[in-house]
Amino acid sequence: MNTNNRIARLAINEEGFVFDPQTGESFTVNQTGKVILKALMRSDSEESIILQLTEQFALSPQEAQADVRDFIHHLRAYQLIY
């Protein structure tokens, strides 16, 4: 997924703490958010991210899709992706 984004520069640790070195802002994400964010950083497709979530968290494809779209909506709201 090519998102023309700022997320490539983010640092994320195993606990889900995310730091933006350009702005100095930080936030945390849950385990689902961490998987989505790391996948977006790799430019994975939405379909690939949904599959990862269904495999790792026993979500239905519909739940995973809703999670991905909601997370992307939040990233856009914070101008981390466009």
N, CA, C and O atoms as a GROMACS GRO file, in nm:
protein
  328
    1MET      N    1   0.085  -0.117   0.000
    1MET     CA    2   0.000   0.000   0.000
    1MET      C    3   0.090   0.123   0.000
    1MET      O    4   0.163   0.147   0.096
    2ASN      N    5   0.083   0.198  -0.105
    2ASN     CA    6   0.162   0.321  -0.114
    2ASN      C    7   0.078   0.433  -0.054
    2ASN      O    8  -0.025   0.470  -0.110
    3THR      N    9   0.122   0.485   0.058
    3THR     CA   10   0.041   0.583   0.129
    3THR      C   11   0.100   0.724   0.125
    3THR      O   12   0.044   0.814   0.187
    4ASN      N   13   0.212   0.745   0.053
    4ASN     CA   14   0.277   0.876   0.050
    4ASN      C   15   0.277   0.936   0.191
    4ASN      O   16   0.209   1.035   0.217
    5ASN      N   17   0.353   0.875   0.278
    5ASN     CA   18   0.337   0.902   0.419
    5ASN      C   19   0.464   0.943   0.490
    5ASN      O   20   0.574   0.943   0.434
    6ARG      N   21   0.444   0.979   0.615
    6ARG     CA   22   0.554   1.012   0.704
    6ARG      C   23   0.588   0.896   0.796
    6ARG      O   24   0.679   0.908   0.878
    7ILE      N   25   0.518   0.784   0.785
    7ILE     CA   26   0.537   0.677   0.881
    7ILE      C   27   0.670   0.604   0.866
    7ILE      O   28   0.714   0.538   0.960
    8ALA      N   29   0.734   0.616   0.751
    8ALA     CA   30   0.860   0.544   0.730
    8ALA      C   31   0.967   0.587   0.830
    8ALA      O   32   1.058   0.509   0.859
    9ARG      N   33   0.957   0.706   0.880
    9ARG     CA   34   1.060   0.754   0.974
    9ARG      C   35   1.027   0.724   1.120
    9ARG      O   36   1.111   0.748   1.207
   10LEU      N   37   0.909   0.673   1.148
   10LEU     CA   38   0.870   0.646   1.286
   10LEU      C   39   0.952   0.534   1.346
   10LEU      O   40   0.993   0.441   1.277
   11ALA      N   41   0.975   0.544   1.475
   11ALA     CA   42   1.039   0.434   1.550
   11ALA      C   43   0.931   0.372   1.637
   11ALA      O   44   0.855   0.443   1.702
   12ILE      N   45   0.925   0.240   1.637
   12ILE     CA   46   0.826   0.170   1.717
   12ILE      C   47   0.894   0.057   1.793
   12ILE      O   48   0.973  -0.018   1.735
   13ASN      N   49   0.865   0.045   1.922
   13ASN     CA   50   0.926  -0.063   1.998
   13ASN      C   51   0.826  -0.177   2.018
   13ASN      O   52   0.710  -0.166   1.976
   14GLU      N   53   0.870  -0.283   2.081
   14GLU     CA   54   0.787  -0.402   2.097
   14GLU      C   55   0.665  -0.379   2.185
   14GLU      O   56   0.567  -0.452   2.174
   15GLU      N   57   0.669  -0.280   2.271
   15GLU     CA   58   0.555  -0.250   2.358
   15GLU      C   59   0.451  -0.163   2.289
   15GLU      O   60   0.345  -0.138   2.346
   16GLY      N   61   0.481  -0.115   2.168
   16GLY     CA   62   0.387  -0.033   2.094
   16GLY      C   63   0.406   0.116   2.114
   16GLY      O   64   0.319   0.195   2.078
   17PHE      N   65   0.519   0.156   2.170
   17PHE     CA   66   0.551   0.298   2.184
   17PHE      C   67   0.606   0.346   2.051
   17PHE      O   68   0.699   0.287   1.997
   18VAL      N   69   0.547   0.453   1.998
   18VAL     CA   70   0.585   0.505   1.866
   18VAL      C   71   0.638   0.646   1.884
   18VAL      O   72   0.579   0.728   1.954
   19PHE      N   73   0.750   0.674   1.820
   19PHE     CA   74   0.814   0.805   1.830
   19PHE      C   75   0.840   0.859   1.690
   19PHE      O   76   0.892   0.789   1.604
   20ASP      N   77   0.804   0.986   1.669
   20ASP     CA   78   0.831   1.055   1.544
   20ASP      C   79   0.949   1.148   1.568
   20ASP      O   80   0.934   1.252   1.632
   21PRO      N   81   1.068   1.113   1.518
   21PRO     CA   82   1.187   1.195   1.545
   21PRO      C   83   1.183   1.334   1.481
   21PRO      O   84   1.253   1.425   1.526
   22GLN      N   85   1.102   1.350   1.378
   22GLN     CA   86   1.095   1.480   1.312
   22GLN      C   87   1.018   1.581   1.396
   22GLN      O   88   1.057   1.698   1.405
   23THR      N   89   0.909   1.537   1.458
   23THR     CA   90   0.825   1.629   1.536
   23THR      C   91   0.846   1.618   1.686
   23THR      O   92   0.810   1.708   1.761
   24GLY      N   93   0.904   1.507   1.730
   24GLY     CA   94   0.920   1.482   1.873
   24GLY      C   95   0.796   1.426   1.938
   24GLY      O   96   0.794   1.401   2.059
   25GLU      N   97   0.691   1.404   1.860
   25GLU     CA   98   0.566   1.349   1.912
   25GLU      C   99   0.579   1.198   1.935
   25GLU      O  100   0.655   1.130   1.866
   26SER      N  101   0.504   1.150   2.031
   26SER     CA  102   0.501   1.006   2.056
   26SER      C  103   0.359   0.965   2.089
   26SER      O  104   0.277   1.046   2.132
   27PHE      N  105   0.331   0.837   2.068
   27PHE     CA  106   0.202   0.780   2.101
   27PHE      C  107   0.219   0.631   2.117
   27PHE      O  108   0.325   0.576   2.085
   28THR      N  109   0.118   0.565   2.165
   28THR     CA  110   0.124   0.420   2.179
   28THR      C  111   0.013   0.357   2.096
   28THR      O  112  -0.092   0.417   2.070
   29VAL      N  113   0.040   0.234   2.054
   29VAL     CA  114  -0.060   0.156   1.981
   29VAL      C  115  -0.071   0.020   2.049
   29VAL      O  116   0.023  -0.027   2.113
   30ASN      N  117  -0.187  -0.043   2.034
   30ASN     CA  118  -0.203  -0.178   2.087
   30ASN      C  119  -0.140  -0.278   1.990
   30ASN      O  120  -0.081  -0.238   1.890
   31GLN      N  121  -0.152  -0.405   2.021
   31GLN     CA  122  -0.086  -0.508   1.940
   31GLN      C  123  -0.138  -0.508   1.796
   31GLN      O  124  -0.060  -0.525   1.702
   32THR      N  125  -0.267  -0.489   1.778
   32THR     CA  126  -0.324  -0.483   1.644
   32THR      C  127  -0.269  -0.362   1.569
   32THR      O  128  -0.229  -0.373   1.453
   33GLY      N  129  -0.266  -0.249   1.635
   33GLY     CA  130  -0.212  -0.128   1.575
   33GLY      C  131  -0.066  -0.142   1.538
   33GLY      O  132  -0.021  -0.090   1.436
   34LYS      N  133   0.009  -0.212   1.622
   34LYS     CA  134   0.151  -0.233   1.594
   34LYS      C  135   0.170  -0.315   1.467
   34LYS      O  136   0.255  -0.283   1.384
   35VAL      N  137   0.090  -0.419   1.451
   35VAL     CA  138   0.099  -0.502   1.330
   35VAL      C  139   0.063  -0.418   1.207
   35VAL      O  140   0.132  -0.423   1.106
   36ILE      N  141  -0.044  -0.340   1.217
   36ILE     CA  142  -0.087  -0.257   1.104
   36ILE      C  143   0.020  -0.154   1.070
   36ILE      O  144   0.056  -0.137   0.954
   37LEU      N  145   0.072  -0.085   1.172
   37LEU     CA  146   0.172   0.019   1.148
   37LEU      C  147   0.299  -0.039   1.086
   37LEU      O  148   0.351   0.018   0.989
   38LYS      N  149   0.348  -0.150   1.138
   38LYS     CA  150   0.469  -0.211   1.081
   38LYS      C  151   0.445  -0.256   0.937
   38LYS      O  152   0.533  -0.244   0.852
   39ALA      N  153   0.326  -0.307   0.910
   39ALA     CA  154   0.293  -0.349   0.774
   39ALA      C  155   0.288  -0.229   0.680
   39ALA      O  156   0.336  -0.236   0.567
   40LEU      N  157   0.229  -0.119   0.726
   40LEU     CA  158   0.226   0.001   0.644
   40LEU      C  159   0.366   0.056   0.620
   40LEU      O  160   0.396   0.108   0.512
   41MET      N  161   0.452   0.044   0.719
   41MET     CA  162   0.591   0.089   0.704
   41MET      C  163   0.663   0.008   0.596
   41MET      O  164   0.755   0.057   0.531
   42ARG      N  165   0.620  -0.118   0.577
   42ARG     CA  166   0.678  -0.204   0.472
   42ARG      C  167   0.605  -0.187   0.339
   42ARG      O  168   0.642  -0.249   0.240
   43SER      N  169   0.501  -0.104   0.337
   43SER     CA  170   0.417  -0.084   0.218
   43SER      C  171   0.340  -0.208   0.180
   43SER      O  172   0.315  -0.233   0.062
   44ASP      N  173   0.300  -0.289   0.280
   44ASP     CA  174   0.216  -0.406   0.254
   44ASP      C  175   0.080  -0.359   0.202
   44ASP      O  176   0.035  -0.249   0.234
   45SER      N  177   0.016  -0.443   0.125
   45SER     CA  178  -0.118  -0.412   0.074
   45SER      C  179  -0.220  -0.427   0.186
   45SER      O  180  -0.195  -0.493   0.287
   46GLU      N  181  -0.336  -0.365   0.167
   46GLU     CA  182  -0.443  -0.378   0.266
   46GLU      C  183  -0.483  -0.524   0.282
   46GLU      O  184  -0.508  -0.570   0.393
   47GLU      N  185  -0.488  -0.597   0.173
   47GLU     CA  186  -0.526  -0.738   0.178
   47GLU      C  187  -0.425  -0.818   0.261
   47GLU      O  188  -0.463  -0.906   0.339
   48SER      N  189  -0.298  -0.788   0.244
   48SER     CA  190  -0.194  -0.855   0.320
   48SER      C  191  -0.206  -0.824   0.469
   48SER      O  192  -0.188  -0.913   0.553
   49ILE      N  193  -0.235  -0.700   0.501
   49ILE     CA  194  -0.249  -0.660   0.642
   49ILE      C  195  -0.370  -0.730   0.704
   49ILE      O  196  -0.363  -0.778   0.818
   50ILE      N  197  -0.478  -0.737   0.631
   50ILE     CA  198  -0.598  -0.807   0.680
   50ILE      C  199  -0.566  -0.953   0.708
   50ILE      O  200  -0.606  -1.006   0.811
   51LEU      N  201  -0.496  -1.016   0.618
   51LEU     CA  202  -0.458  -1.157   0.636
   51LEU      C  203  -0.370  -1.173   0.760
   51LEU      O  204  -0.389  -1.267   0.838
   52GLN      N  205  -0.274  -1.083   0.779
   52GLN     CA  206  -0.187  -1.090   0.897
   52GLN      C  207  -0.269  -1.081   1.026
   52GLN      O  208  -0.245  -1.156   1.121
   53LEU      N  209  -0.367  -0.990   1.027
   53LEU     CA  210  -0.450  -0.975   1.147
   53LEU      C  211  -0.536  -1.097   1.172
   53LEU      O  212  -0.552  -1.140   1.287
   54THR      N  213  -0.593  -1.154   1.066
   54THR     CA  214  -0.678  -1.272   1.086
   54THR      C  215  -0.597  -1.389   1.137
   54THR      O  216  -0.646  -1.469   1.217
   55GLU      N  217  -0.473  -1.402   1.092
   55GLU     CA  218  -0.387  -1.511   1.137
   55GLU      C  219  -0.335  -1.490   1.279
   55GLU      O  220  -0.328  -1.585   1.357
   56GLN      N  221  -0.298  -1.368   1.313
   56GLN     CA  222  -0.235  -1.343   1.443
   56GLN      C  223  -0.334  -1.324   1.557
   56GLN      O  224  -0.302  -1.352   1.672
   57PHE      N  225  -0.455  -1.276   1.526
   57PHE     CA  226  -0.548  -1.241   1.632
   57PHE      C  227  -0.682  -1.312   1.623
   57PHE      O  228  -0.776  -1.278   1.695
   58ALA      N  229  -0.694  -1.409   1.536
   58ALA     CA  230  -0.818  -1.486   1.519
   58ALA      C  231  -0.938  -1.394   1.496
   58ALA      O  232  -1.046  -1.416   1.552
   59LEU      N  233  -0.919  -1.294   1.413
   59LEU     CA  234  -1.027  -1.203   1.375
   59LEU      C  235  -1.091  -1.253   1.246
   59LEU      O  236  -1.027  -1.322   1.166
   60SER      N  237  -1.216  -1.218   1.228
   60SER     CA  238  -1.278  -1.246   1.098
   60SER      C  239  -1.221  -1.146   0.998
   60SER      O  240  -1.173  -1.039   1.037
   61PRO      N  241  -1.225  -1.178   0.869
   61PRO     CA  242  -1.178  -1.081   0.770
   61PRO      C  243  -1.250  -0.947   0.778
   61PRO      O  244  -1.190  -0.842   0.755
   62GLN      N  245  -1.379  -0.950   0.812
   62GLN     CA  246  -1.455  -0.825   0.824
   62GLN      C  247  -1.406  -0.742   0.942
   62GLN      O  248  -1.394  -0.620   0.930
   63GLU      N  249  -1.378  -0.806   1.054
   63GLU     CA  250  -1.326  -0.734   1.171
   63GLU      C  251  -1.189  -0.676   1.141
   63GLU      O  252  -1.160  -0.561   1.174
   64ALA      N  253  -1.104  -0.756   1.076
   64ALA     CA  254  -0.970  -0.710   1.043
   64ALA      C  255  -0.975  -0.592   0.946
   64ALA      O  256  -0.902  -0.495   0.962
   65GLN      N  257  -1.062  -0.601   0.847
   65GLN     CA  258  -1.075  -0.492   0.751
   65GLN      C  259  -1.122  -0.364   0.821
   65GLN      O  260  -1.071  -0.256   0.793
   66ALA      N  261  -1.217  -0.376   0.911
   66ALA     CA  262  -1.265  -0.260   0.985
   66ALA      C  263  -1.154  -0.200   1.070
   66ALA      O  264  -1.140  -0.078   1.078
   67ASP      N  265  -1.074  -0.286   1.134
   67ASP     CA  266  -0.962  -0.238   1.216
   67ASP      C  267  -0.860  -0.163   1.130
   67ASP      O  268  -0.813  -0.056   1.168
   68VAL      N  269  -0.827  -0.219   1.014
   68VAL     CA  270  -0.729  -0.155   0.925
   68VAL      C  271  -0.781  -0.020   0.878
   68VAL      O  272  -0.708   0.079   0.882
   69ARG      N  273  -0.903  -0.016   0.834
   69ARG     CA  274  -0.959   0.110   0.783
   69ARG      C  275  -0.970   0.215   0.893
   69ARG      O  276  -0.945   0.333   0.868
   70ASP      N  277  -1.008   0.174   1.013
   70ASP     CA  278  -1.017   0.268   1.125
   70ASP      C  279  -0.879   0.322   1.162
   70ASP      O  280  -0.863   0.441   1.186
   71PHE      N  281  -0.780   0.234   1.165
   71PHE     CA  282  -0.644   0.275   1.200
   71PHE      C  283  -0.590   0.372   1.094
   71PHE      O  284  -0.529   0.474   1.129
   72ILE      N  285  -0.612   0.342   0.968
   72ILE     CA  286  -0.567   0.430   0.859
   72ILE      C  287  -0.638   0.566   0.869
   72ILE      O  288  -0.577   0.670   0.845
   73HIS      N  289  -0.764   0.564   0.904
   73HIS     CA  290  -0.838   0.689   0.924
   73HIS      C  291  -0.770   0.775   1.030
   73HIS      O  292  -0.755   0.896   1.013
   74HIS      N  293  -0.730   0.713   1.141
   74HIS     CA  294  -0.661   0.787   1.247
   74HIS      C  295  -0.525   0.838   1.201
   74HIS      O  296  -0.487   0.951   1.234
   75LEU      N  297  -0.452   0.757   1.126
   75LEU     CA  298  -0.322   0.802   1.075
   75LEU      C  299  -0.339   0.922   0.983
   75LEU      O  300  -0.259   1.015   0.987
   76ARG      N  301  -0.443   0.921   0.902
   76ARG     CA  302  -0.471   1.036   0.814
   76ARG      C  303  -0.508   1.159   0.897
   76ARG      O  304  -0.465   1.270   0.866
   77ALA      N  305  -0.587   1.140   1.001
   77ALA     CA  306  -0.628   1.252   1.086
   77ALA      C  307  -0.506   1.319   1.150
   77ALA      O  308  -0.505   1.440   1.170
   78TYR      N  309  -0.405   1.239   1.182
   78TYR     CA  310  -0.282   1.293   1.241
   78TYR      C  311  -0.177   1.327   1.136
   78TYR      O  312  -0.062   1.358   1.168
   79GLN      N  313  -0.219   1.321   1.009
   79GLN     CA  314  -0.134   1.356   0.895
   79GLN      C  315  -0.006   1.273   0.888
   79GLN      O  316   0.099   1.322   0.844
   80LEU      N  317  -0.015   1.148   0.930
   80LEU     CA  318   0.099   1.057   0.916
   80LEU      C  319   0.097   0.987   0.781
   80LEU      O  320   0.200   0.941   0.732
   81ILE      N  321  -0.021   0.978   0.722
   81ILE     CA  322  -0.033   0.930   0.584
   81ILE      C  323  -0.133   1.021   0.513
   81ILE      O  324  -0.213   1.090   0.576
   82TYR      N  325  -0.127   1.019   0.380
   82TYR     CA  326  -0.212   1.108   0.301
   82TYR      C  327  -0.296   1.028   0.206
   82TYR      O  328  -0.375   1.085   0.130
   0.00000   0.00000   0.00000
